[in-house]
Structures are given as C-alpha cells and as structure tokens.
Amino acid sequence: MGRSLTMKKINLNDYEIDIPNELKSLLPGFVRRRFDDLQSLNFYLKSNQCSEISKIAHKIVGHGAGYGFTALSELGALIEINAKSESIEEINFLIHNFEEVINEIKIKYL
C-alpha cells in the first residue's frame, strides 16, 4: 500500500461559510447529495472498493469548493488520496469525519 496521510479531523466550526442569497434555493439539494455521497462512501468502504471511493471523494472536492465549503473539499481530498493508497483505516476515519461535518452544516446567507 502507498503512503497514507496522518489522520486529521476537520471541524466545520473552523470555517465561516457565507452563502450568497442567489444560492439559497440550491443548498437543500446540495446537502442532500452530500448525504447520498456519505451513503455511497460507506457502501464502497464495506467492500474495500477504493477506486469507487476515490471517484466519489474527487466529486466532493469539486462540489465543496463550488459552494464555498472548504472543509468538505479538504475532506474529499484526504479521502481521495487515502483511497488511492488503499488506506482503509484512514478512509474509515475520514468518512466518519465527513459525516460529522455534514451534520454540522450551518449556513449564513449574505
């Protein structure tokens, strides 16, 4: 297996998330899709399908950045890197962290 990243917990409280009012109607769908991502990540983790986990994580990186959720993008990047090196323990830790973060999402509209 390749080099894995040290387990790092990311906390959404470390980030200020300001969302323009124009995106307000899109956010419920965005959050729902992150819960869908979580379900998929857990499904693929159970069968050690790291290539599928990597694909989902890559998608999370882009979606998080597009909406200003830096914490989600950082977690997605860490999951993707660890999936490519098949570091199951780290992936499991990061997926649990991802779940905590999406459960903590609080949005302030500009």
N, C-alpha and C positions, 0 to 999 in steps of 0.2 A: 504494500500500500504506500501511497505517496505521503508527503509531508502534510500534516493537518494543522489547522490553526488552533492556538490555545483557546479553550472555551472562554467566551466573553459574553457576559449578559448585557443586553441592550435594554435600556429602560426608556419608554416613551416620555416619561417625565423630564428627561434630559433635553427634550426638543420642544420648541414653541412652534405650533402649527397654525398658521394663519391662512385661511382659505378665502379667495375672492367669492363674493356672493354669486357670481355667474356659475360657479361650480357646485353651488349648494344642492341643486336637484340631482347631480350625478353621484354625490357621496354615498347615499344609501346603497346604491348598486356597487360602488367601489368596495365598500366594507363587506357586503355580502359575498362578493367574489373572492375577497381575501379569506373568508371563512371556507369557501369552496376550495381554495388553494390549500388551506390547512387540512381539510379532509383528504385531499389527494396526496399531500405530503405524507400523512400518517398511513394511508393505504400502501403507498410505494415503500415506505420505511419498513413495514411489516414483512415485505418480501425482498428487502435489500435491493430494490431496483434503483440504484444510484443514478443511472442515466436519466430516468424519468424525473427523479427528484431534482437533478441539475437543471432540466428544462423548465420545470415549474419555478425554481428559485431564480433563474435568469429572467423569467417573466415578471416576477415580483420586484426585481431590481428596477426594471423599466417603469412599471406601474407606480411603484412607490415614489420614484423621482418625479414622474409626471404630475402627481398630485401634491408634491411637497412633503411627503412622508419619508424623510431621510432615514429614520430608524428602520422602516420596513426595507428600504433599499439596502442598507448596511447588512441587515439580517439575511436578505436574499442573497447578497454577495457571499457572505460567510457560508451559508448553506450550499451554494453552488460550488464554491471552492472545495469544501469538505466532501461533497458528493463526488466530485471528480477524482478525489483521492480515496474514495470509499471509506471514509472515517465515520463509521456508523454511530459510535458513541457520541461524537461531536455533533453529528447531524441530529440525533435524537435530542440532545441538549438544546440545540438551536431551534428546532421545531417547537419545543415546549416554550422557549423564549418568544418565538413568533406568536404563539397562541396568547401568551400573557400580554404582549404588545397590542395585538388587535382587539383584545378585550378591554384595554385601557384607552382606546382611541376617544379623545375628546377634541372637539373642533371649535375653533373660534372663527367666526365669519367677520370679514373686514367690512 
